[in-house]
Amino acid sequence: MKVTLLKAVENTRAWAQFRMDYMKTKPKGQRGQGAVEYMGIIIVVVAIVLALMQTNLGTTISTKIKTEIAKITG
């Protein structure tokens, strides 16, 4: 579980770095969200991932989704 959490955090950091690099090099005419908004989104996503990994809720959700997919696919 800790390895999965570390991978999730590392993937989030890599995505954030990619977005920051893009924002530095994008043409001046483009407009969009700033770094503060992106960091806010990243923090929320990481908090949700951490909450799901620390509780049994993530496993419960995964099991229910798999059950419903099995019902649909037969």
Secondary structure, 3 states (H helix, E strand, C coil): CHHHHHHHHHHHHHHHHHHHHHHHHCCCCCCCCCHHHHHHHHHHHHHHHHHHHHCCHHHHHHHHHHHHHHHHHC
